[in-house]
Structures are given as C-alpha cells and as structure tokens.
Amino acid sequence: MNSRLIGNIENMEVDRIPSAELEKLGDSGDLKAMLCNKHLQRLLLEVDKAKDKAGMIEGLMQEPLFVEFADQCLAVVAPDSAEKARKDGTT
C-alpha cells in the first residue's frame, strides 16, 4: 500500500462515530423537524446519488441550510465538538 492510501485510511478511523452515537440522530426532534424541509430533502438526495459524496458535501457546506443541518447533527452526536466549533466560529 502506498503512504497516501494509508494516510487516508488512518484519517477515516479518526473520523468515525460509534453506532450508539449515530442512533441518537433518530431521537432528535430538531433533526426530524429539519428533515421536513423539501429543499433539505433534495440536497440530501443529491448527496446520496453523488459518486463523489465528499466533494458534494464540501460544496454543500456553502449552503446555509445544509450547514445548519450538519451543525445540528454534530450537536447531537458530539455536543462538545459542536460547542467548540461555535465558539471558534468554524461553522
């Protein structure tokens, strides 16, 4: 394996969220309310259909509605990280 591929695999491990934390997304009333938005539904379908999902998500991070959705997901699965990001102004 080349070092670039190994680096990508290592980064993927760091970015993983445990299943138990992901299950919390289904219990979030705020997320459920956001998912009623037809525009957000279309954006998420575009991500689902995209061959380059990471690239699609990167582009959608310029879309305020998508950023709000991503922030809410982060607040559910990693509240400490979400709070730090808000304080740092990174979202």
Gaussian input, Z-matrix of N, CA and C with variables (Angstrom, degrees):
# hf/3-21g

backbone

0 1
 N
 C     1     B1
 C     2     B2     1     A1
 N     3     B3     2     A2     1     D1
 C     4     B4     3     A3     2     D2
 C     5     B5     4     A4     3     D3
 N     6     B6     5     A5     4     D4
 C     7     B7     6     A6     5     D5
 C     8     B8     7     A7     6     D6
 N     9     B9     8     A8     7     D7
 C    10    B10     9     A9     8     D8
 C    11    B11    10    A10     9     D9
 N    12    B12    11    A11    10    D10
 C    13    B13    12    A12    11    D11
 C    14    B14    13    A13    12    D12
 N    15    B15    14    A14    13    D13
 C    16    B16    15    A15    14    D14
 C    17    B17    16    A16    15    D15
 N    18    B18    17    A17    16    D16
 C    19    B19    18    A18    17    D17
 C    20    B20    19    A19    18    D18
 N    21    B21    20    A20    19    D19
 C    22    B22    21    A21    20    D20
 C    23    B23    22    A22    21    D21
 N    24    B24    23    A23    22    D22
 C    25    B25    24    A24    23    D23
 C    26    B26    25    A25    24    D24
 N    27    B27    26    A26    25    D25
 C    28    B28    27    A27    26    D26
 C    29    B29    28    A28    27    D27
 N    30    B30    29    A29    28    D28
 C    31    B31    30    A30    29    D29
 C    32    B32    31    A31    30    D30
 N    33    B33    32    A32    31    D31
 C    34    B34    33    A33    32    D32
 C    35    B35    34    A34    33    D33
 N    36    B36    35    A35    34    D34
 C    37    B37    36    A36    35    D35
 C    38    B38    37    A37    36    D36
 N    39    B39    38    A38    37    D37
 C    40    B40    39    A39    38    D38
 C    41    B41    40    A40    39    D39
 N    42    B42    41    A41    40    D40
 C    43    B43    42    A42    41    D41
 C    44    B44    43    A43    42    D42
 N    45    B45    44    A44    43    D43
 C    46    B46    45    A45    44    D44
 C    47    B47    46    A46    45    D45
 N    48    B48    47    A47    46    D46
 C    49    B49    48    A48    47    D47
 C    50    B50    49    A49    48    D48
 N    51    B51    50    A50    49    D49
 C    52    B52    51    A51    50    D50
 C    53    B53    52    A52    51    D51
 N    54    B54    53    A53    52    D52
 C    55    B55    54    A54    53    D53
 C    56    B56    55    A55    54    D54
 N    57    B57    56    A56    55    D55
 C    58    B58    57    A57    56    D56
 C    59    B59    58    A58    57    D57
 N    60    B60    59    A59    58    D58
 C    61    B61    60    A60    59    D59
 C    62    B62    61    A61    60    D60
 N    63    B63    62    A62    61    D61
 C    64    B64    63    A63    62    D62
 C    65    B65    64    A64    63    D63
 N    66    B66    65    A65    64    D64
 C    67    B67    66    A66    65    D65
 C    68    B68    67    A67    66    D66
 N    69    B69    68    A68    67    D67
 C    70    B70    69    A69    68    D68
 C    71    B71    70    A70    69    D69
 N    72    B72    71    A71    70    D70
 C    73    B73    72    A72    71    D71
 C    74    B74    73    A73    72    D72
 N    75    B75    74    A74    73    D73
 C    76    B76    75    A75    74    D74
 C    77    B77    76    A76    75    D75
 N    78    B78    77    A77    76    D76
 C    79    B79    78    A78    77    D77
 C    80    B80    79    A79    78    D78
 N    81    B81    80    A80    79    D79
 C    82    B82    81    A81    80    D80
 C    83    B83    82    A82    81    D81
 N    84    B84    83    A83    82    D82
 C    85    B85    84    A84    83    D83
 C    86    B86    85    A85    84    D84
 N    87    B87    86    A86    85    D85
 C    88    B88    87    A87    86    D86
 C    89    B89    88    A88    87    D87
 N    90    B90    89    A89    88    D88
 C    91    B91    90    A90    89    D89
 C    92    B92    91    A91    90    D90
 N    93    B93    92    A92    91    D91
 C    94    B94    93    A93    92    D92
 C    95    B95    94    A94    93    D93
 N    96    B96    95    A95    94    D94
 C    97    B97    96    A96    95    D95
 C    98    B98    97    A97    96    D96
 N    99    B99    98    A98    97    D97
 C   100   B100    99    A99    98    D98
 C   101   B101   100   A100    99    D99
 N   102   B102   101   A101   100   D100
 C   103   B103   102   A102   101   D101
 C   104   B104   103   A103   102   D102
 N   105   B105   104   A104   103   D103
 C   106   B106   105   A105   104   D104
 C   107   B107   106   A106   105   D105
 N   108   B108   107   A107   106   D106
 C   109   B109   108   A108   107   D107
 C   110   B110   109   A109   108   D108
 N   111   B111   110   A110   109   D109
 C   112   B112   111   A111   110   D110
 C   113   B113   112   A112   111   D111
 N   114   B114   113   A113   112   D112
 C   115   B115   114   A114   113   D113
 C   116   B116   115   A115   114   D114
 N   117   B117   116   A116   115   D115
 C   118   B118   117   A117   116   D116
 C   119   B119   118   A118   117   D117
 N   120   B120   119   A119   118   D118
 C   121   B121   120   A120   119   D119
 C   122   B122   121   A121   120   D120
 N   123   B123   122   A122   121   D121
 C   124   B124   123   A123   122   D122
 C   125   B125   124   A124   123   D123
 N   126   B126   125   A125   124   D124
 C   127   B127   126   A126   125   D125
 C   128   B128   127   A127   126   D126
 N   129   B129   128   A128   127   D127
 C   130   B130   129   A129   128   D128
 C   131   B131   130   A130   129   D129
 N   132   B132   131   A131   130   D130
 C   133   B133   132   A132   131   D131
 C   134   B134   133   A133   132   D132
 N   135   B135   134   A134   133   D133
 C   136   B136   135   A135   134   D134
 C   137   B137   136   A136   135   D135
 N   138   B138   137   A137   136   D136
 C   139   B139   138   A138   137   D137
 C   140   B140   139   A139   138   D138
 N   141   B141   140   A140   139   D139
 C   142   B142   141   A141   140   D140
 C   143   B143   142   A142   141   D141
 N   144   B144   143   A143   142   D142
 C   145   B145   144   A144   143   D143
 C   146   B146   145   A145   144   D144
 N   147   B147   146   A146   145   D145
 C   148   B148   147   A147   146   D146
 C   149   B149   148   A148   147   D147
 N   150   B150   149   A149   148   D148
 C   151   B151   150   A150   149   D149
 C   152   B152   151   A151   150   D150
 N   153   B153   152   A152   151   D151
 C   154   B154   153   A153   152   D152
 C   155   B155   154   A154   153   D153
 N   156   B156   155   A155   154   D154
 C   157   B157   156   A156   155   D155
 C   158   B158   157   A157   156   D156
 N   159   B159   158   A158   157   D157
 C   160   B160   159   A159   158   D158
 C   161   B161   160   A160   159   D159
 N   162   B162   161   A161   160   D160
 C   163   B163   162   A162   161   D161
 C   164   B164   163   A163   162   D162
 N   165   B165   164   A164   163   D163
 C   166   B166   165   A165   164   D164
 C   167   B167   166   A166   165   D165
 N   168   B168   167   A167   166   D166
 C   169   B169   168   A168   167   D167
 C   170   B170   169   A169   168   D168
 N   171   B171   170   A170   169   D169
 C   172   B172   171   A171   170   D170
 C   173   B173   172   A172   171   D171
 N   174   B174   173   A173   172   D172
 C   175   B175   174   A174   173   D173
 C   176   B176   175   A175   174   D174
 N   177   B177   176   A176   175   D175
 C   178   B178   177   A177   176   D176
 C   179   B179   178   A178   177   D177
 N   180   B180   179   A179   178   D178
 C   181   B181   180   A180   179   D179
 C   182   B182   181   A181   180   D180
 N   183   B183   182   A182   181   D181
 C   184   B184   183   A183   182   D182
 C   185   B185   184   A184   183   D183
 N   186   B186   185   A185   184   D184
 C   187   B187   186   A186   185   D185
 C   188   B188   187   A187   186   D186
 N   189   B189   188   A188   187   D187
 C   190   B190   189   A189   188   D188
 C   191   B191   190   A190   189   D189
 N   192   B192   191   A191   190   D190
 C   193   B193   192   A192   191   D191
 C   194   B194   193   A193   192   D192
 N   195   B195   194   A194   193   D193
 C   196   B196   195   A195   194   D194
 C   197   B197   196   A196   195   D195
 N   198   B198   197   A197   196   D196
 C   199   B199   198   A198   197   D197
 C   200   B200   199   A199   198   D198
 N   201   B201   200   A200   199   D199
 C   202   B202   201   A201   200   D200
 C   203   B203   202   A202   201   D201
 N   204   B204   203   A203   202   D202
 C   205   B205   204   A204   203   D203
 C   206   B206   205   A205   204   D204
 N   207   B207   206   A206   205   D205
 C   208   B208   207   A207   206   D206
 C   209   B209   208   A208   207   D207
 N   210   B210   209   A209   208   D208
 C   211   B211   210   A210   209   D209
 C   212   B212   211   A211   210   D210
 N   213   B213   212   A212   211   D211
 C   214   B214   213   A213   212   D212
 C   215   B215   214   A214   213   D213
 N   216   B216   215   A215   214   D214
 C   217   B217   216   A216   215   D215
 C   218   B218   217   A217   216   D216
 N   219   B219   218   A218   217   D217
 C   220   B220   219   A219   218   D218
 C   221   B221   220   A220   219   D219
 N   222   B222   221   A221   220   D220
 C   223   B223   222   A222   221   D221
 C   224   B224   223   A223   222   D222
 N   225   B225   224   A224   223   D223
 C   226   B226   225   A225   224   D224
 C   227   B227   226   A226   225   D225
 N   228   B228   227   A227   226   D226
 C   229   B229   228   A228   227   D227
 C   230   B230   229   A229   228   D228
 N   231   B231   230   A230   229   D229
 C   232   B232   231   A231   230   D230
 C   233   B233   232   A232   231   D231
 N   234   B234   233   A233   232   D232
 C   235   B235   234   A234   233   D233
 C   236   B236   235   A235   234   D234
 N   237   B237   236   A236   235   D235
 C   238   B238   237   A237   236   D236
 C   239   B239   238   A238   237   D237
 N   240   B240   239   A239   238   D238
 C   241   B241   240   A240   239   D239
 C   242   B242   241   A241   240   D240
 N   243   B243   242   A242   241   D241
 C   244   B244   243   A243   242   D242
 C   245   B245   244   A244   243   D243
 N   246   B246   245   A245   244   D244
 C   247   B247   246   A246   245   D245
 C   248   B248   247   A247   246   D246
 N   249   B249   248   A248   247   D247
 C   250   B250   249   A249   248   D248
 C   251   B251   250   A250   249   D249
 N   252   B252   251   A251   250   D250
 C   253   B253   252   A252   251   D251
 C   254   B254   253   A253   252   D252
 N   255   B255   254   A254   253   D253
 C   256   B256   255   A255   254   D254
 C   257   B257   256   A256   255   D255
 N   258   B258   257   A257   256   D256
 C   259   B259   258   A258   257   D257
 C   260   B260   259   A259   258   D258
 N   261   B261   260   A260   259   D259
 C   262   B262   261   A261   260   D260
 C   263   B263   262   A262   261   D261
 N   264   B264   263   A263   262   D262
 C   265   B265   264   A264   263   D263
 C   266   B266   265   A265   264   D264
 N   267   B267   266   A266   265   D265
 C   268   B268   267   A267   266   D266
 C   269   B269   268   A268   267   D267
 N   270   B270   269   A269   268   D268
 C   271   B271   270   A270   269   D269
 C   272   B272   271   A271   270   D270

   B1=1.4535
   B2=1.5168
   B3=1.3411
   B4=1.4537
   B5=1.5255
   B6=1.3266
   B7=1.4670
   B8=1.5249
   B9=1.3248
   B10=1.4727
   B11=1.5283
   B12=1.3159
   B13=1.4626
   B14=1.5286
   B15=1.3121
   B16=1.4565
   B17=1.5246
   B18=1.3282
   B19=1.4590
   B20=1.5096
   B21=1.3391
   B22=1.4643
   B23=1.5216
   B24=1.3188
   B25=1.4597
   B26=1.5287
   B27=1.3231
   B28=1.4634
   B29=1.5247
   B30=1.3224
   B31=1.4616
   B32=1.5187
   B33=1.3214
   B34=1.4574
   B35=1.5280
   B36=1.3128
   B37=1.4541
   B38=1.5262
   B39=1.3035
   B40=1.4540
   B41=1.5293
   B42=1.3146
   B43=1.4562
   B44=1.5227
   B45=1.2994
   B46=1.4720
   B47=1.5177
   B48=1.3225
   B49=1.4625
   B50=1.5233
   B51=1.3156
   B52=1.4666
   B53=1.5325
   B54=1.3109
   B55=1.4672
   B56=1.5171
   B57=1.3201
   B58=1.4700
   B59=1.5272
   B60=1.3279
   B61=1.4649
   B62=1.5291
   B63=1.3222
   B64=1.4656
   B65=1.5213
   B66=1.3147
   B67=1.4646
   B68=1.5240
   B69=1.3282
   B70=1.4638
   B71=1.5321
   B72=1.3246
   B73=1.4668
   B74=1.5276
   B75=1.3298
   B76=1.4572
   B77=1.5091
   B78=1.3282
   B79=1.4596
   B80=1.5275
   B81=1.3161
   B82=1.4590
   B83=1.5257
   B84=1.3151
   B85=1.4608
   B86=1.5191
   B87=1.3452
   B88=1.4601
   B89=1.5270
   B90=1.3346
   B91=1.4704
   B92=1.5225
   B93=1.3176
   B94=1.4643
   B95=1.5182
   B96=1.3238
   B97=1.4679
   B98=1.5279
   B99=1.3250
   B100=1.4606
   B101=1.5212
   B102=1.3315
   B103=1.4646
   B104=1.5307
   B105=1.3154
   B106=1.4670
   B107=1.5262
   B108=1.3191
   B109=1.4620
   B110=1.5350
   B111=1.3183
   B112=1.4766
   B113=1.5254
   B114=1.3266
   B115=1.4649
   B116=1.5274
   B117=1.3341
   B118=1.4627
   B119=1.5234
   B120=1.3172
   B121=1.4628
   B122=1.5293
   B123=1.3384
   B124=1.4723
   B125=1.5226
   B126=1.3322
   B127=1.4665
   B128=1.5241
   B129=1.3207
   B130=1.4649
   B131=1.5251
   B132=1.3243
   B133=1.4682
   B134=1.5248
   B135=1.3361
   B136=1.4672
   B137=1.5237
   B138=1.3220
   B139=1.4703
   B140=1.5251
   B141=1.3111
   B142=1.4627
   B143=1.5250
   B144=1.3183
   B145=1.4690
   B146=1.5223
   B147=1.3261
   B148=1.4609
   B149=1.5199
   B150=1.3325
   B151=1.4594
   B152=1.5262
   B153=1.3145
   B154=1.4688
   B155=1.5243
   B156=1.3231
   B157=1.4661
   B158=1.5316
   B159=1.3226
   B160=1.4694
   B161=1.5272
   B162=1.3085
   B163=1.4634
   B164=1.5146
   B165=1.3192
   B166=1.4702
   B167=1.5219
   B168=1.3180
   B169=1.4622
   B170=1.5277
   B171=1.3127
   B172=1.4627
   B173=1.5301
   B174=1.3063
   B175=1.4594
   B176=1.5165
   B177=1.3239
   B178=1.4640
   B179=1.5265
   B180=1.3200
   B181=1.4609
   B182=1.5293
   B183=1.3378
   B184=1.4645
   B185=1.5250
   B186=1.3101
   B187=1.4725
   B188=1.5316
   B189=1.3407
   B190=1.4729
   B191=1.5314
   B192=1.3110
   B193=1.4625
   B194=1.5246
   B195=1.3180
   B196=1.4578
   B197=1.5242
   B198=1.3275
   B199=1.4669
   B200=1.5259
   B201=1.3246
   B202=1.4610
   B203=1.5302
   B204=1.3392
   B205=1.4590
   B206=1.5319
   B207=1.3186
   B208=1.4679
   B209=1.5255
   B210=1.3210
   B211=1.4705
   B212=1.5237
   B213=1.3200
   B214=1.4660
   B215=1.5226
   B216=1.3276
   B217=1.4714
   B218=1.5258
   B219=1.3188
   B220=1.4585
   B221=1.5233
   B222=1.3177
   B223=1.4636
   B224=1.5254
   B225=1.3317
   B226=1.4650
   B227=1.5286
   B228=1.3185
   B229=1.4700
   B230=1.5269
   B231=1.3182
   B232=1.4667
   B233=1.5260
   B234=1.3313
   B235=1.4644
   B236=1.5313
   B237=1.3240
   B238=1.4643
   B239=1.5253
   B240=1.3278
   B241=1.4672
   B242=1.5206
   B243=1.3193
   B244=1.4638
   B245=1.5257
   B246=1.3121
   B247=1.4718
   B248=1.5235
   B249=1.3238
   B250=1.4664
   B251=1.5240
   B252=1.3253
   B253=1.4537
   B254=1.5284
   B255=1.3398
   B256=1.4676
   B257=1.5296
   B258=1.3257
   B259=1.4661
   B260=1.5209
   B261=1.3344
   B262=1.4630
   B263=1.5163
   B264=1.3338
   B265=1.4639
   B266=1.5091
   B267=1.3390
   B268=1.4713
   B269=1.5054
   B270=1.3323
   B271=1.4575
   B272=1.4920
   A1=108.78
   A2=115.60
   A3=116.30
   A4=110.68
   A5=117.03
   A6=121.34
   A7=112.26
   A8=117.69
   A9=120.97
   A10=110.38
   A11=116.46
   A12=120.99
   A13=110.57
   A14=116.99
   A15=120.57
   A16=109.81
   A17=117.59
   A18=121.38
   A19=111.78
   A20=117.21
   A21=120.81
   A22=111.43
   A23=117.11
   A24=121.03
   A25=109.62
   A26=117.34
   A27=120.12
   A28=110.66
   A29=117.85
   A30=121.29
   A31=111.16
   A32=117.81
   A33=120.97
   A34=109.90
   A35=117.67
   A36=120.50
   A37=110.79
   A38=117.87
   A39=122.34
   A40=110.25
   A41=117.78
   A42=122.79
   A43=113.64
   A44=118.73
   A45=120.78
   A46=111.13
   A47=114.85
   A48=122.15
   A49=107.01
   A50=118.01
   A51=120.44
   A52=111.62
   A53=116.19
   A54=122.15
   A55=112.52
   A56=116.72
   A57=120.15
   A58=110.89
   A59=116.26
   A60=119.83
   A61=110.48
   A62=116.87
   A63=120.48
   A64=112.08
   A65=116.37
   A66=120.04
   A67=111.94
   A68=116.86
   A69=121.04
   A70=111.55
   A71=116.86
   A72=120.44
   A73=110.86
   A74=116.54
   A75=121.57
   A76=113.88
   A77=116.79
   A78=121.54
   A79=112.86
   A80=117.22
   A81=120.53
   A82=111.39
   A83=115.53
   A84=120.25
   A85=112.03
   A86=116.75
   A87=120.45
   A88=111.18
   A89=116.60
   A90=119.58
   A91=111.08
   A92=116.58
   A93=119.63
   A94=110.59
   A95=116.98
   A96=120.64
   A97=110.51
   A98=116.93
   A99=120.22
   A100=111.20
   A101=116.33
   A102=120.16
   A103=113.22
   A104=117.13
   A105=120.76
   A106=111.18
   A107=116.77
   A108=122.10
   A109=109.75
   A110=115.96
   A111=121.44
   A112=111.68
   A113=117.41
   A114=120.22
   A115=110.28
   A116=116.75
   A117=120.01
   A118=110.72
   A119=117.46
   A120=120.84
   A121=110.42
   A122=116.43
   A123=120.18
   A124=111.17
   A125=116.67
   A126=119.94
   A127=111.21
   A128=116.36
   A129=120.09
   A130=111.44
   A131=117.37
   A132=120.17
   A133=110.82
   A134=116.83
   A135=120.43
   A136=110.28
   A137=116.69
   A138=120.51
   A139=109.37
   A140=116.49
   A141=120.98
   A142=111.75
   A143=117.50
   A144=122.05
   A145=113.16
   A146=117.64
   A147=121.62
   A148=111.74
   A149=115.73
   A150=120.26
   A151=109.58
   A152=116.14
   A153=121.89
   A154=108.06
   A155=115.62
   A156=120.75
   A157=112.11
   A158=116.75
   A159=120.11
   A160=110.49
   A161=116.71
   A162=120.57
   A163=111.87
   A164=116.12
   A165=120.93
   A166=109.86
   A167=116.67
   A168=120.15
   A169=110.17
   A170=116.78
   A171=119.97
   A172=110.61
   A173=116.97
   A174=120.86
   A175=112.28
   A176=116.10
   A177=120.04
   A178=112.73
   A179=117.23
   A180=119.46
   A181=111.45
   A182=117.26
   A183=121.83
   A184=110.45
   A185=116.56
   A186=123.76
   A187=108.45
   A188=118.27
   A189=120.53
   A190=114.54
   A191=117.84
   A192=120.05
   A193=110.95
   A194=116.90
   A195=120.63
   A196=110.58
   A197=116.99
   A198=121.03
   A199=109.77
   A200=116.92
   A201=120.52
   A202=110.71
   A203=116.54
   A204=121.69
   A205=110.40
   A206=117.38
   A207=121.30
   A208=110.48
   A209=116.54
   A210=120.57
   A211=111.31
   A212=116.45
   A213=119.81
   A214=110.50
   A215=117.51
   A216=120.62
   A217=110.21
   A218=116.26
   A219=120.67
   A220=110.81
   A221=117.32
   A222=120.85
   A223=111.64
   A224=116.99
   A225=121.00
   A226=111.16
   A227=117.43
   A228=119.88
   A229=113.63
   A230=117.52
   A231=120.95
   A232=109.33
   A233=116.94
   A234=119.93
   A235=113.99
   A236=118.01
   A237=120.18
   A238=110.90
   A239=117.09
   A240=121.34
   A241=110.74
   A242=116.79
   A243=120.90
   A244=110.13
   A245=116.72
   A246=120.82
   A247=110.50
   A248=117.15
   A249=120.99
   A250=110.33
   A251=117.57
   A252=121.43
   A253=110.92
   A254=116.88
   A255=120.38
   A256=110.16
   A257=116.50
   A258=120.28
   A259=111.50
   A260=116.19
   A261=121.18
   A262=112.58
   A263=116.18
   A264=119.92
   A265=113.61
   A266=116.80
   A267=119.85
   A268=113.09
   A269=118.97
   A270=119.69
   A271=109.91
   D1=141.32
   D2=177.99
   D3=-82.24
   D4=162.10
   D5=-174.10
   D6=-66.06
   D7=-29.74
   D8=178.59
   D9=-64.70
   D10=-45.20
   D11=179.16
   D12=-65.00
   D13=-41.72
   D14=178.83
   D15=-62.34
   D16=-42.31
   D17=177.80
   D18=-60.73
   D19=-41.27
   D20=178.27
   D21=-65.01
   D22=-40.46
   D23=179.11
   D24=-65.33
   D25=-42.58
   D26=178.97
   D27=-62.08
   D28=-41.83
   D29=179.41
   D30=-64.88
   D31=-36.21
   D32=179.21
   D33=-62.97
   D34=-38.43
   D35=-179.94
   D36=-64.47
   D37=-39.08
   D38=-179.26
   D39=-66.36
   D40=-34.39
   D41=-174.67
   D42=-86.72
   D43=2.81
   D44=-178.10
   D45=-78.00
   D46=143.85
   D47=177.31
   D48=-113.79
   D49=131.10
   D50=-179.24
   D51=-58.68
   D52=147.42
   D53=-179.23
   D54=-55.22
   D55=-39.39
   D56=-179.35
   D57=-60.78
   D58=-36.48
   D59=178.38
   D60=-71.91
   D61=-39.61
   D62=178.58
   D63=-63.49
   D64=-32.76
   D65=179.30
   D66=-63.55
   D67=-24.41
   D68=178.07
   D69=-63.43
   D70=-25.04
   D71=-179.93
   D72=-59.61
   D73=-37.42
   D74=-179.37
   D75=-69.45
   D76=-16.76
   D77=-179.47
   D78=-96.99
   D79=-1.76
   D80=-175.59
   D81=-85.02
   D82=113.82
   D83=176.67
   D84=-63.55
   D85=-36.21
   D86=179.04
   D87=-63.34
   D88=-42.50
   D89=178.22
   D90=-66.72
   D91=-41.85
   D92=178.56
   D93=-59.63
   D94=-40.82
   D95=178.71
   D96=-64.81
   D97=-41.82
   D98=179.26
   D99=-62.87
   D100=-36.45
   D101=-176.82
   D102=-71.32
   D103=-6.57
   D104=173.68
   D105=-77.44
   D106=-13.97
   D107=-178.81
   D108=-74.27
   D109=118.69
   D110=-176.47
   D111=-62.17
   D112=-36.70
   D113=179.62
   D114=-65.01
   D115=-44.04
   D116=177.33
   D117=-63.49
   D118=-39.31
   D119=177.31
   D120=-58.33
   D121=-44.01
   D122=179.20
   D123=-63.68
   D124=-41.47
   D125=179.04
   D126=-62.07
   D127=-43.38
   D128=-179.55
   D129=-67.45
   D130=-34.83
   D131=175.41
   D132=-65.85
   D133=-37.23
   D134=177.06
   D135=-62.15
   D136=-42.60
   D137=178.21
   D138=-62.68
   D139=-44.61
   D140=-178.32
   D141=-60.84
   D142=-36.28
   D143=-177.45
   D144=-85.57
   D145=-17.32
   D146=-174.34
   D147=-67.92
   D148=140.85
   D149=174.07
   D150=-73.09
   D151=-39.62
   D152=178.87
   D153=-103.97
   D154=80.75
   D155=-176.39
   D156=-62.73
   D157=-41.15
   D158=179.80
   D159=-62.45
   D160=-43.04
   D161=178.27
   D162=-64.94
   D163=-39.64
   D164=178.22
   D165=-63.64
   D166=-45.44
   D167=-179.79
   D168=-64.17
   D169=-40.78
   D170=178.42
   D171=-58.43
   D172=-42.96
   D173=177.55
   D174=-66.12
   D175=-39.72
   D176=-178.61
   D177=-70.44
   D178=-15.09
   D179=177.49
   D180=-70.19
   D181=-0.60
   D182=172.07
   D183=-93.51
   D184=-8.76
   D185=-178.52
   D186=-92.87
   D187=113.60
   D188=-176.12
   D189=-52.73
   D190=-40.23
   D191=-179.62
   D192=-63.72
   D193=-41.50
   D194=179.78
   D195=-67.68
   D196=-39.37
   D197=177.65
   D198=-62.71
   D199=-42.50
   D200=177.67
   D201=-60.47
   D202=-42.22
   D203=177.76
   D204=-63.26
   D205=-46.79
   D206=179.89
   D207=-61.96
   D208=-41.93
   D209=178.21
   D210=-62.10
   D211=-40.81
   D212=179.85
   D213=-67.23
   D214=-40.10
   D215=176.12
   D216=-60.14
   D217=-45.14
   D218=179.41
   D219=-63.42
   D220=-39.84
   D221=179.57
   D222=-62.69
   D223=-29.90
   D224=179.85
   D225=-79.03
   D226=-46.21
   D227=-173.07
   D228=-90.67
   D229=-22.72
   D230=-178.62
   D231=-147.06
   D232=69.62
   D233=-174.64
   D234=-56.85
   D235=-35.33
   D236=179.49
   D237=-65.72
   D238=-41.89
   D239=178.44
   D240=-66.24
   D241=-39.43
   D242=-179.63
   D243=-64.68
   D244=-42.53
   D245=179.40
   D246=-64.98
   D247=-42.47
   D248=178.54
   D249=-62.83
   D250=-41.88
   D251=179.30
   D252=-62.78
   D253=-41.01
   D254=178.74
   D255=-63.21
   D256=-43.30
   D257=-179.30
   D258=-66.67
   D259=-36.86
   D260=179.99
   D261=-78.85
   D262=-14.81
   D263=-177.35
   D264=72.99
   D265=26.73
   D266=-178.10
   D267=-88.92
   D268=-3.41
   D269=176.54
   D270=-120.35

